[in-house]
Amino acid sequence: ARLVVLVSGSGTNLQALLDAIGDDPAAYGAHIVAVGADRSAIAGLERAERAGLPTFVRRVKDYGTRDEWDAALTEAVAAHEPDLVISAGFMKIVGKEFLARFGGRVVNTHPALLPSFPGAHGVRDALAYGAKVTGCTVHFVDDGVDTGPIIAQGVVEVRDEDDEDALHERIKEVERRLLVEVVGRLARHGYRIEGRKVTIQ
Ligand code: GRF
């Protein structure tokens, strides 16, 4: 399967996919054909360039409207003809055109146990709430924010001494493994989405 990966920051989820694919994409069942971002000068793009992958940046502020940005992102991703689009720490909500084009084929990873703590600060919100366990969720993207059908989840204990960074790092350790496992299975076995139920063949 052809993967386009979208990033907004350090790109450690992207790196985990790159390391899992390694020099045997056939065994993994997928290979990354391009990496896109909503901003430049981020480690995620450096990781892509180090891996010799094509990259593209589409910044919201370069477009008159959000819909124009959405159309430009859709076109940039479509140029690489992905089978799956992996949102790995991509911090923008994709719009109608993107979902019309790639709906049902966009996988997102979120650092909380959805439906708890959706949005841009899932780790901070779980900590502030006093949750005793949190974790990460890999799900298909729908037209909501972190509301699409869940594929897999991983649980992480919250420790008394945790601050946001410490907890997020521990979540990311689980998240990277979960994302690599899920993407490989989706790519190798195919899947069906019926309502909120995801079946991997
Ligand atoms: C991940 O925890 C992702 O779920 C969240 O931000 C983090 C991105 O990490 N949205 P990285 O850029 O993959 O290192």
py3Dmol code that shows the C-alpha trace and the ligand (Angstrom):
import py3Dmol

protein = """\
ATOM      1  CA  ALA A   1       0.000   0.000   0.000  1.00  0.00           C
ATOM      2  CA  ARG A   2       1.092   3.570  -0.749  1.00  0.00           C
ATOM      3  CA  LEU A   3       1.142   5.780   2.352  1.00  0.00           C
ATOM      4  CA  VAL A   4       1.194   9.556   2.564  1.00  0.00           C
ATOM      5  CA  VAL A   5       2.028  10.645   6.122  1.00  0.00           C
ATOM      6  CA  LEU A   6       0.992  14.082   7.446  1.00  0.00           C
ATOM      7  CA  VAL A   7       2.970  15.631  10.308  1.00  0.00           C
ATOM      8  CA  SER A   8       3.092  18.900  12.262  1.00  0.00           C
ATOM      9  CA  GLY A   9       5.951  18.390  14.695  1.00  0.00           C
ATOM     10  CA  SER A  10       8.718  16.046  15.802  1.00  0.00           C
ATOM     11  CA  GLY A  11       7.538  13.194  13.571  1.00  0.00           C
ATOM     12  CA  THR A  12       8.380  10.316  15.940  1.00  0.00           C
ATOM     13  CA  ASN A  13       5.293   8.454  14.727  1.00  0.00           C
ATOM     14  CA  LEU A  14       6.540   8.940  11.163  1.00  0.00           C
ATOM     15  CA  GLN A  15       9.965   7.682  12.271  1.00  0.00           C
ATOM     16  CA  ALA A  16       8.387   4.577  13.805  1.00  0.00           C
ATOM     17  CA  LEU A  17       6.706   3.814  10.462  1.00  0.00           C
ATOM     18  CA  LEU A  18       9.974   4.431   8.576  1.00  0.00           C
ATOM     19  CA  ASP A  19      11.833   2.096  10.964  1.00  0.00           C
ATOM     20  CA  ALA A  20       9.137  -0.607  10.712  1.00  0.00           C
ATOM     21  CA  ILE A  21       9.136  -0.486   6.910  1.00  0.00           C
ATOM     22  CA  GLY A  22      12.908  -0.459   6.901  1.00  0.00           C
ATOM     23  CA  ASP A  23      14.363  -2.037   3.800  1.00  0.00           C
ATOM     24  CA  ASP A  24      11.506  -4.502   3.320  1.00  0.00           C
ATOM     25  CA  PRO A  25       8.294  -2.640   2.455  1.00  0.00           C
ATOM     26  CA  ALA A  26       6.853  -5.822   0.929  1.00  0.00           C
ATOM     27  CA  ALA A  27       7.031  -7.592   4.303  1.00  0.00           C
ATOM     28  CA  TYR A  28       5.373  -4.679   6.071  1.00  0.00           C
ATOM     29  CA  GLY A  29       2.800  -4.320   3.288  1.00  0.00           C
ATOM     30  CA  ALA A  30       3.204  -0.608   2.794  1.00  0.00           C
ATOM     31  CA  HIS A  31       5.712   2.064   1.907  1.00  0.00           C
ATOM     32  CA  ILE A  32       5.674   5.817   2.428  1.00  0.00           C
ATOM     33  CA  VAL A  33       5.514   7.720  -0.860  1.00  0.00           C
ATOM     34  CA  ALA A  34       5.481  11.280   0.554  1.00  0.00           C
ATOM     35  CA  VAL A  35       5.305  13.305   3.773  1.00  0.00           C
ATOM     36  CA  GLY A  36       3.217  16.464   4.059  1.00  0.00           C
ATOM     37  CA  ALA A  37       3.059  19.139   6.746  1.00  0.00           C
ATOM     38  CA  ASP A  38       1.086  22.258   7.625  1.00  0.00           C
ATOM     39  CA  ARG A  39       4.259  24.115   8.556  1.00  0.00           C
ATOM     40  CA  SER A  40       7.933  24.127   7.536  1.00  0.00           C
ATOM     41  CA  ALA A  41      11.106  23.774   9.629  1.00  0.00           C
ATOM     42  CA  ILE A  42       9.873  20.873  11.726  1.00  0.00           C
ATOM     43  CA  ALA A  43      11.767  17.720  12.647  1.00  0.00           C
ATOM     44  CA  GLY A  44       9.118  15.611  10.933  1.00  0.00           C
ATOM     45  CA  LEU A  45      10.121  17.053   7.547  1.00  0.00           C
ATOM     46  CA  GLU A  46      13.821  16.576   8.329  1.00  0.00           C
ATOM     47  CA  ARG A  47      13.139  12.909   9.075  1.00  0.00           C
ATOM     48  CA  ALA A  48      11.368  12.580   5.721  1.00  0.00           C
ATOM     49  CA  GLU A  49      14.200  14.290   3.859  1.00  0.00           C
ATOM     50  CA  ARG A  50      16.770  12.063   5.617  1.00  0.00           C
ATOM     51  CA  ALA A  51      14.775   9.081   4.357  1.00  0.00           C
ATOM     52  CA  GLY A  52      14.882  10.513   0.828  1.00  0.00           C
ATOM     53  CA  LEU A  53      11.116  11.026   0.657  1.00  0.00           C
ATOM     54  CA  PRO A  54       9.303  13.764  -1.265  1.00  0.00           C
ATOM     55  CA  THR A  55       7.802  16.365   1.069  1.00  0.00           C
ATOM     56  CA  PHE A  56       5.273  19.160   0.737  1.00  0.00           C
ATOM     57  CA  VAL A  57       4.068  21.993   2.994  1.00  0.00           C
ATOM     58  CA  ARG A  58       0.648  23.623   2.842  1.00  0.00           C
ATOM     59  CA  ARG A  59       0.231  26.391   5.431  1.00  0.00           C
ATOM     60  CA  VAL A  60      -3.240  27.640   6.260  1.00  0.00           C
ATOM     61  CA  LYS A  61      -2.026  31.254   6.384  1.00  0.00           C
ATOM     62  CA  ASP A  62      -0.920  31.079   2.714  1.00  0.00           C
ATOM     63  CA  TYR A  63      -4.541  30.705   1.601  1.00  0.00           C
ATOM     64  CA  GLY A  64      -7.425  33.159   1.591  1.00  0.00           C
ATOM     65  CA  THR A  65      -9.874  30.723   3.146  1.00  0.00           C
ATOM     66  CA  ARG A  66      -9.744  27.454   5.024  1.00  0.00           C
ATOM     67  CA  ASP A  67     -11.523  25.751   2.118  1.00  0.00           C
ATOM     68  CA  GLU A  68      -8.808  26.917  -0.275  1.00  0.00           C
ATOM     69  CA  TRP A  69      -6.195  25.410   2.043  1.00  0.00           C
ATOM     70  CA  ASP A  70      -8.205  22.185   2.232  1.00  0.00           C
ATOM     71  CA  ALA A  71      -8.357  22.018  -1.571  1.00  0.00           C
ATOM     72  CA  ALA A  72      -4.611  22.652  -1.848  1.00  0.00           C
ATOM     73  CA  LEU A  73      -3.821  19.960   0.738  1.00  0.00           C
ATOM     74  CA  THR A  74      -6.139  17.531  -1.061  1.00  0.00           C
ATOM     75  CA  GLU A  75      -4.381  18.183  -4.366  1.00  0.00           C
ATOM     76  CA  ALA A  76      -0.912  17.829  -2.814  1.00  0.00           C
ATOM     77  CA  VAL A  77      -1.811  14.485  -1.223  1.00  0.00           C
ATOM     78  CA  ALA A  78      -3.673  13.225  -4.307  1.00  0.00           C
ATOM     79  CA  ALA A  79      -0.587  13.834  -6.448  1.00  0.00           C
ATOM     80  CA  HIS A  80       1.026  10.869  -4.654  1.00  0.00           C
ATOM     81  CA  GLU A  81      -1.960   8.550  -5.175  1.00  0.00           C
ATOM     82  CA  PRO A  82      -2.045   7.155  -1.619  1.00  0.00           C
ATOM     83  CA  ASP A  83      -3.954   4.054  -0.587  1.00  0.00           C
ATOM     84  CA  LEU A  84      -3.904   5.295   3.023  1.00  0.00           C
ATOM     85  CA  VAL A  85      -3.251   8.738   4.495  1.00  0.00           C
ATOM     86  CA  ILE A  86      -1.709   8.610   7.976  1.00  0.00           C
ATOM     87  CA  SER A  87      -2.219  11.671  10.171  1.00  0.00           C
ATOM     88  CA  ALA A  88       0.630  11.200  12.640  1.00  0.00           C
ATOM     89  CA  GLY A  89       0.622  14.225  14.856  1.00  0.00           C
ATOM     90  CA  PHE A  90      -0.911  16.383  12.133  1.00  0.00           C
ATOM     91  CA  MET A  91      -2.534  19.236  14.024  1.00  0.00           C
ATOM     92  CA  LYS A  92      -5.078  20.499  11.516  1.00  0.00           C
ATOM     93  CA  ILE A  93      -8.660  19.360  10.951  1.00  0.00           C
ATOM     94  CA  VAL A  94      -9.087  18.304   7.318  1.00  0.00           C
ATOM     95  CA  GLY A  95     -12.119  19.648   5.480  1.00  0.00           C
ATOM     96  CA  LYS A  96     -14.945  18.493   3.246  1.00  0.00           C
ATOM     97  CA  GLU A  97     -12.943  18.226   0.023  1.00  0.00           C
ATOM     98  CA  PHE A  98     -10.182  16.201   1.684  1.00  0.00           C
ATOM     99  CA  LEU A  99     -12.717  13.810   3.218  1.00  0.00           C
ATOM    100  CA  ALA A 100     -14.672  13.561  -0.034  1.00  0.00           C
ATOM    101  CA  ARG A 101     -11.453  12.437  -1.704  1.00  0.00           C
ATOM    102  CA  PHE A 102      -9.871  10.280   1.020  1.00  0.00           C
ATOM    103  CA  GLY A 103     -12.699   9.525   3.445  1.00  0.00           C
ATOM    104  CA  GLY A 104     -12.484   6.011   4.858  1.00  0.00           C
ATOM    105  CA  ARG A 105      -8.765   5.928   4.091  1.00  0.00           C
ATOM    106  CA  VAL A 106      -7.438   8.498   6.602  1.00  0.00           C
ATOM    107  CA  VAL A 107      -5.990   7.088   9.827  1.00  0.00           C
ATOM    108  CA  ASN A 108      -5.306   9.377  12.796  1.00  0.00           C
ATOM    109  CA  THR A 109      -3.547   8.753  16.067  1.00  0.00           C
ATOM    110  CA  HIS A 110      -4.673  10.645  19.175  1.00  0.00           C
ATOM    111  CA  PRO A 111      -2.888  10.647  22.572  1.00  0.00           C
ATOM    112  CA  ALA A 112      -5.965   9.879  24.699  1.00  0.00           C
ATOM    113  CA  LEU A 113      -8.629   7.192  25.010  1.00  0.00           C
ATOM    114  CA  LEU A 114     -11.363   8.620  22.764  1.00  0.00           C
ATOM    115  CA  PRO A 115     -14.097   9.640  23.231  1.00  0.00           C
ATOM    116  CA  SER A 116     -12.391  11.068  26.307  1.00  0.00           C
ATOM    117  CA  PHE A 117     -10.250  14.149  25.814  1.00  0.00           C
ATOM    118  CA  PRO A 118     -10.526  14.858  22.076  1.00  0.00           C
ATOM    119  CA  GLY A 119      -8.857  17.876  20.505  1.00  0.00           C
ATOM    120  CA  ALA A 120      -5.437  19.448  20.531  1.00  0.00           C
ATOM    121  CA  HIS A 121      -4.638  18.968  24.259  1.00  0.00           C
ATOM    122  CA  GLY A 122      -5.688  15.385  25.035  1.00  0.00           C
ATOM    123  CA  VAL A 123      -2.720  14.702  27.305  1.00  0.00           C
ATOM    124  CA  ARG A 124      -3.040  17.967  29.251  1.00  0.00           C
ATOM    125  CA  ASP A 125      -6.814  17.513  29.619  1.00  0.00           C
ATOM    126  CA  ALA A 126      -6.534  13.947  30.970  1.00  0.00           C
ATOM    127  CA  LEU A 127      -3.904  15.068  33.488  1.00  0.00           C
ATOM    128  CA  ALA A 128      -5.955  18.096  34.577  1.00  0.00           C
ATOM    129  CA  TYR A 129      -9.036  15.940  34.964  1.00  0.00           C
ATOM    130  CA  GLY A 130      -7.199  13.571  37.303  1.00  0.00           C
ATOM    131  CA  ALA A 131      -7.633  10.514  35.091  1.00  0.00           C
ATOM    132  CA  LYS A 132      -5.854   7.437  36.521  1.00  0.00           C
ATOM    133  CA  VAL A 133      -5.445   5.787  33.133  1.00  0.00           C
ATOM    134  CA  THR A 134      -5.261   7.368  29.719  1.00  0.00           C
ATOM    135  CA  GLY A 135      -3.623   6.189  26.515  1.00  0.00           C
ATOM    136  CA  CYS A 136      -3.867   6.521  22.754  1.00  0.00           C
ATOM    137  CA  THR A 137      -6.375   5.824  20.026  1.00  0.00           C
ATOM    138  CA  VAL A 138      -5.835   4.965  16.369  1.00  0.00           C
ATOM    139  CA  HIS A 139      -8.986   5.720  14.403  1.00  0.00           C
ATOM    140  CA  PHE A 140     -10.334   6.545  10.973  1.00  0.00           C
ATOM    141  CA  VAL A 141     -10.964  10.234  10.416  1.00  0.00           C
ATOM    142  CA  ASP A 142     -14.552  11.324   9.817  1.00  0.00           C
ATOM    143  CA  ASP A 143     -16.056  14.801   9.559  1.00  0.00           C
ATOM    144  CA  GLY A 144     -15.790  15.417  13.293  1.00  0.00           C
ATOM    145  CA  VAL A 145     -12.808  16.145  15.549  1.00  0.00           C
ATOM    146  CA  ASP A 146     -11.297  12.858  16.757  1.00  0.00           C
ATOM    147  CA  THR A 147     -14.735  11.198  16.370  1.00  0.00           C
ATOM    148  CA  GLY A 148     -14.162   8.591  13.644  1.00  0.00           C
ATOM    149  CA  PRO A 149     -14.452   4.800  14.029  1.00  0.00           C
ATOM    150  CA  ILE A 150     -11.867   3.419  16.472  1.00  0.00           C
ATOM    151  CA  ILE A 151      -9.413   0.811  15.160  1.00  0.00           C
ATOM    152  CA  ALA A 152      -7.256   0.219  18.255  1.00  0.00           C
ATOM    153  CA  GLN A 153      -6.445   1.698  21.656  1.00  0.00           C
ATOM    154  CA  GLY A 154      -3.576   1.391  24.122  1.00  0.00           C
ATOM    155  CA  VAL A 155      -3.751   2.120  27.874  1.00  0.00           C
ATOM    156  CA  VAL A 156      -1.158   4.106  29.818  1.00  0.00           C
ATOM    157  CA  GLU A 157      -1.167   4.550  33.627  1.00  0.00           C
ATOM    158  CA  VAL A 158      -1.059   8.136  34.884  1.00  0.00           C
ATOM    159  CA  ARG A 159       1.542   8.581  37.629  1.00  0.00           C
ATOM    160  CA  ASP A 160       1.229  11.079  40.501  1.00  0.00           C
ATOM    161  CA  GLU A 161       4.471  12.745  39.496  1.00  0.00           C
ATOM    162  CA  ASP A 162       3.529  13.080  35.824  1.00  0.00           C
ATOM    163  CA  ASP A 163       3.581  16.406  34.079  1.00  0.00           C
ATOM    164  CA  GLU A 164       2.248  16.783  30.522  1.00  0.00           C
ATOM    165  CA  ASP A 165       5.562  16.061  28.800  1.00  0.00           C
ATOM    166  CA  ALA A 166       6.414  12.976  30.873  1.00  0.00           C
ATOM    167  CA  LEU A 167       2.953  11.514  30.363  1.00  0.00           C
ATOM    168  CA  HIS A 168       2.937  12.357  26.645  1.00  0.00           C
ATOM    169  CA  GLU A 169       6.314  10.672  26.155  1.00  0.00           C
ATOM    170  CA  ARG A 170       5.035   7.500  27.833  1.00  0.00           C
ATOM    171  CA  ILE A 171       1.881   7.631  25.701  1.00  0.00           C
ATOM    172  CA  LYS A 172       3.931   8.098  22.552  1.00  0.00           C
ATOM    173  CA  GLU A 173       5.879   4.903  23.286  1.00  0.00           C
ATOM    174  CA  VAL A 174       2.591   2.954  23.182  1.00  0.00           C
ATOM    175  CA  GLU A 175       1.194   5.064  20.349  1.00  0.00           C
ATOM    176  CA  ARG A 176       4.099   4.437  17.986  1.00  0.00           C
ATOM    177  CA  ARG A 177       3.862   0.671  18.433  1.00  0.00           C
ATOM    178  CA  LEU A 178       0.070   0.735  18.025  1.00  0.00           C
ATOM    179  CA  LEU A 179       0.218   2.860  14.864  1.00  0.00           C
ATOM    180  CA  VAL A 180       2.881   0.657  13.258  1.00  0.00           C
ATOM    181  CA  GLU A 181       0.889  -2.487  14.060  1.00  0.00           C
ATOM    182  CA  VAL A 182      -2.443  -1.063  12.835  1.00  0.00           C
ATOM    183  CA  VAL A 183      -1.131   0.455   9.596  1.00  0.00           C
ATOM    184  CA  GLY A 184       0.659  -2.787   8.705  1.00  0.00           C
ATOM    185  CA  ARG A 185      -2.475  -4.856   9.332  1.00  0.00           C
ATOM    186  CA  LEU A 186      -4.732  -2.486   7.371  1.00  0.00           C
ATOM    187  CA  ALA A 187      -2.262  -2.530   4.486  1.00  0.00           C
ATOM    188  CA  ARG A 188      -1.695  -6.291   4.445  1.00  0.00           C
ATOM    189  CA  HIS A 189      -5.225  -7.521   5.112  1.00  0.00           C
ATOM    190  CA  GLY A 190      -7.589  -4.829   3.961  1.00  0.00           C
ATOM    191  CA  TYR A 191     -10.493  -3.674   6.121  1.00  0.00           C
ATOM    192  CA  ARG A 192     -14.193  -2.808   6.199  1.00  0.00           C
ATOM    193  CA  ILE A 193     -15.855   0.075   8.022  1.00  0.00           C
ATOM    194  CA  GLU A 194     -19.534  -0.435   8.870  1.00  0.00           C
ATOM    195  CA  GLY A 195     -20.892   2.435  10.920  1.00  0.00           C
ATOM    196  CA  ARG A 196     -18.552   2.632  13.903  1.00  0.00           C
ATOM    197  CA  LYS A 197     -17.251  -0.930  13.481  1.00  0.00           C
ATOM    198  CA  VAL A 198     -13.900  -1.550  11.789  1.00  0.00           C
ATOM    199  CA  THR A 199     -13.174  -5.107  10.632  1.00  0.00           C
ATOM    200  CA  ILE A 200      -9.688  -5.990   9.459  1.00  0.00           C
ATOM    201  CA  GLN A 201      -9.898  -9.030   7.178  1.00  0.00           C
TER     202      GLN A 201
END
"""
ligand_1 = """\
14
GRF
C 1.372 12.412 18.959
O 1.200 12.006 20.312
C 0.031 12.655 18.335
O -0.975 11.767 18.769
C -0.280 14.042 18.836
O 0.949 14.735 18.790
C 2.002 13.781 18.874
C 2.837 13.923 17.631
O 4.031 13.310 17.887
N -1.269 14.672 18.001
P 5.102 13.133 16.672
O 5.085 14.429 15.861
O 4.658 11.960 15.855
O 6.402 12.902 17.397
"""
view = py3Dmol.view(width=600, height=400)
view.addModel(protein, "pdb")
view.setStyle({"model": 0}, {"cartoon": {"style": "trace"}})
view.addModel(ligand_1, "xyz")
view.setStyle({"model": 1}, {"stick": {}})
view.zoomTo()
view.show()
